[in-house]
Amino acid sequence: MIGLTSLLMLVILPLMLIVAGVSANGASEPTRKLVGGIMLAVGILVMTGSGLCSAAVLFAGGGAMGSASLLVLIVGGLPFVSGFGLFAWGRKLIRAARPPSDEELRRRFD
């Protein structure tokens, strides 16, 4: 179920970004912050859910799972990686929405 959720989020969020017109240059600061915050929150929720579920399945077997642990890591790892991708992308959008500091401006133009 969590795999389907992360797959849907990977489809829905890029469409949401296109509709909102969010890009590094094309959207207003509040829009980038809002969409970045949503992506950050969804990424954290997906990572937490899939990570805790995978850990519970792995440790509930008491080490007797053997080769099934690879399946658990694949099934739980893919949503975790997609959640991390959403987290990183949202963080990047939020940071891009910040105005550059004086030090950053000096470095750019020196």
HELIX and SHEET records of a PDB file:
HELIX    1   1 ILE A    2  ALA A   20  1                                  19    
HELIX    2   2 GLU A   29  ALA A   60  1                                  32    
HELIX    3   3 ALA A   68  ALA A   97  1                                  30    
HELIX    4   4 ASP A  102  PHE A  109  1                                   8    
END                                                                             
